[in-house]
Amino acid sequence: MATTKKIESDYSSSAISAKLESLFQLQLIDSKIDKLKTLRGELPLEVTDLESELEKLNERLEKQESIDSGINESISTQEQKIKNANDLIEKYNSQQMKVRNNREFNAINKELEFQALEIELANKKIKSFGVEIAENAEKIKLIKAKIRERKKHLKNKKSQLSDIVKSTEKDEEKLLKSRKKSEKNVDSNLMNAYLSIRSTSNNGLAVVKINRNACGGCFSSITPQHSLNIRMRKEISFCENCGRILVPDDID
Ligand SMILES: [Zn+2]
């Protein structure tokens, strides 16, 4: 069972009540500011994530497109080979007209056959490069579609972010103004305690209502006597388990 310790119990109950109310008010305002920051806090991260995703997609596209130009170069090489072979065939054909014997004729015939084979081989290669180009084109199409979709998403997120920044700026300004007012009603000791509890609290809550005979922050039980004292606004109490400042459940 968590116990509570009290401070400033020598204060009148109306003074204690005012302090508790101010602390609670301060907590409400700070929680609202926390919420605004959380709202804004997630979107910039989403935007940078999308931007780096797009960067990677563009790199992939570039790589895929360079594959494409590589294949096209190979095709040009094969086309050049065909052209050369055809030139040679033309040359051999005219040479064959002028042969003086069978031996020369056969030798040129062999060259002609060889060049015909070269052309056949080059055509086969061009055909398979064509298949590669078609496959690559399909990949490029998919990457481009993905890039378009992500860009659209990024544009949405960016406009959401700028809307939120615009609207939260106003709200935050208002909240900071009322926070300043509330701050004035909390003395420096309590303020330091409040700030230090808030900095270690995972949900930013330093002030919590009691709930029946338990701390509203960590749900540790409080003795009925302390609970009553808190309700009667007789003291400012801290939960011994989580250290949070406890306020009556009817504070607001
Ligand atoms: Zn607690």
Residues whose N, C-alpha, C, O or C-beta is under 5 A from the ligand:
A	BS01	ZN	C215 G217 C218 F219 C239 N241 C242 G243
